[in-house]
């Protein structure tokens, strides 16, 4: 019996810092108009910006589309230091 290994795959498409489409999303952990925290196949992804809102969401397909002014995309590692550790610490209180 041969087992197929599931390959992690994620695509991030951004147009003019105003439209963002991401695949491989398993959950939206939190969001407001300045920050989204997504659980993805490649780890936690923090999206920061202004006037952010969800244009489309399908967790069954692992897709999210976000609109607004996007300032940063940051993958958060549990082993990383600094801001992201503090952010994860606040998230998992």
Buried (B, 14 or more C-beta within 10 A) or exposed (E): EEEEEEEEEBEBEBEEEEBBBBBBBEEBBEBEEBBBBBBBBEEBBBBBBEEBEEEEEEEEEBBBBBBBEBEEBBEBEEEEEEEBBEBBEEEEE
